[in-house]
Amino acid sequence: MQQTDKKALTLKTLTKSSVWDVQENDIFRMWEGAEKDADVKDNVRHFTDIIRSAFLIEEIDGDSKAIKAKYEKMGYKVGQVKLDENVKVTWAIKKKPILRVTDLTYENIRHITAAKLIEVLDRNFGGGWDSLSQSIKDIIESGFDISTTTLPADRMHKKGGMYEKKVADGYEVLEVAKGTWTEAIFAKLKPETEKPRMKFASHNDDEDEIPEDDYNKPEEDDIELEDPNDDDITEDNYSTMMDFGADDPDDEAANMADFGDD
């Protein structure tokens, strides 16, 4: 079962998950401690919705001792809460029971023990683990490690077998009879794991060093060459870009003359 420091919880820090860790008297204490908080006064509906996700709340006539006694007999705690400067109401509140698999939610699954889960499954079973809907399985497996095995009834408790090893490893077990066979469902609360944070590789090992901005730095192939100086051009180094492939200028002229005659 998840352990939460109740003293650290306040009405404003309650969530639909952590509210399952507190009891009726804690709710009255938290509300009393937040009576003068403007955020609470302006968001009464929000905080009552969080409480209602884990508790049954009935507003009753606080002047009627008979009604108060009736709710207390049913396991409710009765007390007053101040909703506004001039508005006080009497609440009868009771933690919602988890009796059936349909009472299990993603918010409360980590706030029950493996033994409590086995008790809930035992109360609802008939066809074994596969008789549960996939949505219920997903909720259970979000908080518990689950494994199953089906063996002849006389082999289930064989020494050194899976049953013995699982129990030694801290699993709770539910056995479901299936004629001469038995299905065993093993359950163990998953350990809390911190969600990994994405970490990007640093461009430089020294975080204080400002990286050189080379975005606009030209590549070697892109470096522009300076225009040649006309004074540096000589007969030895000058060449034209045009090359007609002629070996002799006179031959070229003769060919042009022949073209004109045609």
C-alpha positions as CSV (number, residue, x, y, z in Angstrom):
1,M,0.0,0.0,0.0
2,Q,1.3,3.4,-0.9
3,Q,2.5,5.4,2.1
4,T,1.7,9.1,2.1
5,D,2.6,11.6,4.8
6,K,-0.9,12.7,5.9
7,K,0.6,15.7,7.8
8,A,2.0,17.0,4.5
9,L,-1.4,16.8,2.8
10,T,-3.7,19.8,2.8
11,L,-7.0,20.4,1.2
12,K,-5.3,22.3,-1.7
13,T,-2.7,19.5,-2.3
14,L,-5.2,16.6,-2.3
15,T,-5.6,14.8,-5.6
16,K,-8.0,12.1,-6.7
17,S,-5.2,9.6,-6.0
18,S,-3.8,10.9,-2.6
19,V,-7.3,11.4,-1.2
20,W,-7.5,7.6,-0.9
21,D,-4.8,7.8,1.8
22,V,-6.8,9.9,4.2
23,Q,-9.7,9.1,6.5
24,E,-12.9,11.0,7.4
25,N,-11.4,12.9,10.4
26,D,-8.6,14.0,8.1
27,I,-11.1,15.6,5.7
28,F,-12.7,17.7,8.5
29,R,-9.3,18.7,9.8
30,M,-8.1,19.8,6.4
31,W,-11.2,21.8,5.6
32,E,-11.0,23.6,9.0
33,G,-7.4,24.5,8.2
34,A,-8.4,26.0,4.9
35,E,-11.4,28.0,6.0
36,K,-9.7,31.3,5.5
37,D,-8.0,30.5,2.2
38,A,-9.5,32.6,-0.6
39,D,-8.7,29.9,-3.2
40,V,-10.8,27.3,-1.3
41,K,-13.7,29.7,-0.9
42,D,-13.7,30.4,-4.7
43,N,-13.3,26.8,-5.7
44,V,-15.5,24.9,-3.2
45,R,-16.9,22.7,-6.0
46,H,-13.5,21.6,-7.2
47,F,-12.4,20.5,-3.7
48,T,-15.6,18.7,-2.9
49,D,-15.4,16.8,-6.2
50,I,-11.9,15.5,-5.3
51,I,-13.3,14.4,-1.9
52,R,-16.3,12.8,-3.4
53,S,-14.1,10.7,-5.7
54,A,-13.1,8.7,-2.5
55,F,-15.8,9.5,0.0
56,L,-19.6,9.4,0.3
57,I,-20.8,12.8,1.4
58,E,-24.3,13.5,2.7
59,E,-25.4,16.9,3.8
60,I,-27.7,16.5,6.8
61,D,-29.7,18.6,9.3
62,G,-27.1,19.2,12.0
63,D,-29.8,19.9,14.6
64,S,-31.3,16.5,14.3
65,K,-29.6,14.1,16.8
66,A,-31.7,11.2,15.4
67,I,-30.4,11.7,11.8
68,K,-26.8,12.2,13.1
69,A,-27.0,9.0,15.1
70,K,-28.4,7.1,12.1
71,Y,-25.5,8.0,9.9
72,E,-22.9,7.3,12.6
73,K,-24.5,3.9,13.0
74,M,-23.8,3.3,9.3
75,G,-20.1,4.1,9.7
76,Y,-20.2,7.8,8.7
77,K,-18.3,10.6,10.5
78,V,-20.4,13.7,11.1
79,G,-19.0,17.2,11.3
80,Q,-19.4,20.8,10.2
81,V,-17.6,22.5,7.3
82,K,-17.5,26.2,6.5
83,L,-18.3,26.8,2.8
84,D,-18.4,30.6,3.1
85,E,-18.1,33.3,5.7
86,N,-21.8,32.9,6.6
87,V,-22.4,29.3,5.4
88,K,-21.8,26.3,7.6
89,V,-23.1,22.9,6.7
90,T,-23.1,19.5,8.4
91,W,-21.6,16.6,6.5
92,A,-21.8,12.9,7.1
93,I,-18.9,11.4,5.2
94,K,-17.7,7.8,4.8
95,K,-14.8,6.3,2.8
96,K,-16.1,4.5,-0.3
97,P,-15.8,0.8,0.2
98,I,-13.9,-1.3,-2.4
99,L,-15.9,-4.5,-2.5
100,R,-16.2,-5.4,-6.2
101,V,-13.8,-5.3,-9.1
102,T,-15.9,-2.5,-10.6
103,D,-15.0,-0.4,-7.6
104,L,-11.3,-0.5,-8.7
105,T,-10.0,2.6,-10.5
106,Y,-6.6,3.9,-11.6
107,E,-6.7,6.3,-8.7
108,N,-7.3,3.8,-5.9
109,I,-5.5,0.7,-7.2
110,R,-2.2,1.6,-5.6
111,H,-3.8,2.4,-2.3
112,I,-4.9,-1.1,-1.5
113,T,-2.8,-4.1,-0.4
114,A,-2.4,-7.3,-2.4
115,A,-4.4,-9.1,0.3
116,K,-7.2,-6.6,-0.2
117,L,-7.1,-7.2,-4.0
118,I,-7.3,-10.9,-3.5
119,E,-10.3,-10.4,-1.2
120,V,-12.0,-8.3,-3.9
121,L,-11.2,-10.8,-6.7
122,D,-12.4,-13.7,-4.5
123,R,-15.7,-12.0,-4.0
124,N,-16.3,-11.6,-7.7
125,F,-14.7,-14.6,-9.3
126,G,-16.3,-17.5,-11.1
127,G,-14.4,-18.1,-14.2
128,G,-10.9,-17.1,-13.1
129,W,-8.6,-14.3,-14.3
130,D,-9.8,-14.5,-17.9
131,S,-13.4,-13.9,-16.8
132,L,-12.4,-10.2,-16.0
133,S,-12.9,-7.5,-18.7
134,Q,-9.8,-6.1,-20.3
135,S,-10.4,-2.7,-18.8
136,I,-10.4,-4.2,-15.2
137,K,-7.3,-6.2,-16.0
138,D,-5.5,-3.0,-17.2
139,I,-6.4,-1.2,-13.9
140,I,-5.2,-4.1,-11.7
141,E,-2.0,-4.5,-13.7
142,S,-1.2,-0.8,-13.5
143,G,-0.6,-1.3,-9.7
144,F,0.1,-5.1,-9.3
145,D,2.3,-7.7,-10.8
146,I,-0.1,-10.5,-11.8
147,S,0.7,-14.0,-13.0
148,T,-1.5,-17.2,-13.2
149,T,-1.1,-20.9,-13.6
150,T,-3.5,-23.7,-13.9
151,L,-2.6,-27.2,-12.7
152,P,-4.3,-30.4,-11.5
153,A,-5.4,-29.7,-7.9
154,D,-3.1,-32.4,-6.4
155,R,-0.1,-30.8,-8.1
156,M,-0.7,-27.1,-7.2
157,H,1.2,-27.2,-3.9
158,K,4.0,-29.5,-5.1
159,K,7.2,-28.7,-3.2
160,G,9.6,-26.5,-5.1
161,G,6.9,-25.5,-7.6
162,M,5.7,-22.1,-8.8
163,Y,3.2,-21.8,-6.0
164,E,5.8,-22.2,-3.3
165,K,8.3,-19.8,-5.1
166,K,5.7,-17.1,-5.6
167,V,4.6,-17.2,-1.9
168,A,8.2,-17.0,-0.8
169,D,8.6,-14.0,-3.0
170,G,5.8,-12.1,-1.3
171,Y,2.9,-12.8,-3.6
172,E,-0.6,-13.2,-2.4
173,V,-2.5,-16.0,-4.0
174,L,-6.1,-16.7,-4.9
175,E,-7.1,-20.3,-5.9
176,V,-10.0,-20.8,-8.2
177,A,-11.3,-24.4,-8.4
178,K,-12.0,-25.7,-11.9
179,G,-13.2,-29.2,-11.5
180,T,-10.2,-31.4,-10.9
181,W,-7.9,-28.5,-11.8
182,T,-7.1,-25.3,-10.0
183,E,-6.2,-21.9,-11.3
184,A,-3.8,-19.8,-9.1
185,I,-3.7,-16.0,-9.4
186,F,-0.6,-14.4,-7.9
187,A,-0.6,-10.7,-7.0
188,K,2.1,-8.4,-5.7
189,L,2.1,-4.6,-5.4
190,K,4.5,-3.1,-8.0
191,P,7.3,-0.9,-6.6
192,E,7.0,2.9,-7.1
193,T,9.1,3.9,-10.1
194,E,10.1,7.5,-10.9
195,K,9.3,8.5,-14.5
196,P,12.5,9.0,-16.5
197,R,13.1,12.5,-17.7
198,M,14.4,13.2,-21.2
199,K,18.0,14.4,-21.2
200,F,19.5,15.9,-24.3
201,A,23.2,15.6,-25.1
202,S,25.1,18.8,-24.5
203,H,26.9,20.3,-27.4
204,N,29.8,21.1,-25.1
205,D,31.2,19.4,-22.0
206,D,31.7,22.8,-20.4
207,E,28.2,24.2,-19.8
208,D,29.6,27.6,-19.1
209,E,31.4,27.8,-22.5
210,I,29.4,29.6,-25.1
211,P,29.4,27.6,-28.3
212,E,30.9,29.4,-31.4
213,D,28.2,30.5,-33.8
214,D,29.3,28.9,-37.0
215,Y,25.9,28.8,-38.7
216,N,26.9,31.4,-41.3
217,K,30.5,30.4,-41.5
218,P,31.2,29.4,-45.2
219,E,32.4,26.0,-46.0
220,E,35.8,25.7,-47.7
221,D,34.3,24.9,-51.0
222,D,32.1,28.0,-50.7
223,I,34.9,30.5,-50.2
224,E,34.7,33.1,-52.9
225,L,38.0,33.8,-54.8
226,E,39.0,37.4,-55.4
227,D,38.7,38.8,-58.9
228,P,42.0,38.6,-60.8
229,N,43.9,41.8,-61.3
230,D,44.2,42.9,-64.9
231,D,47.8,44.0,-64.4
232,D,48.7,40.4,-63.5
233,I,47.5,38.9,-66.8
234,T,50.2,38.1,-69.4
235,E,50.4,36.2,-72.6
236,D,51.7,33.2,-70.8
237,N,48.9,32.9,-68.3
238,Y,45.9,34.2,-70.3
239,S,43.5,31.7,-71.9
240,T,40.1,32.1,-73.4
241,M,37.1,30.3,-72.2
242,M,36.0,29.6,-75.8
243,D,37.7,26.6,-77.5
244,F,36.5,25.6,-81.0
245,G,38.8,22.7,-81.1
246,A,40.6,23.9,-84.3
247,D,44.3,23.1,-84.6
248,D,45.1,25.8,-87.2
249,P,43.4,29.2,-87.6
250,D,43.9,29.0,-91.4
251,D,42.0,25.7,-91.6
252,E,39.2,27.2,-89.6
253,A,39.0,30.2,-92.0
254,A,39.0,27.9,-95.0
255,N,36.1,25.9,-93.7
256,M,34.1,29.1,-93.2
257,A,34.8,30.1,-96.8
258,D,33.5,26.8,-98.1
259,F,30.4,27.3,-96.1
260,G,29.8,30.6,-97.8
261,D,30.1,29.2,-101.3
262,D,27.4,26.8,-100.6
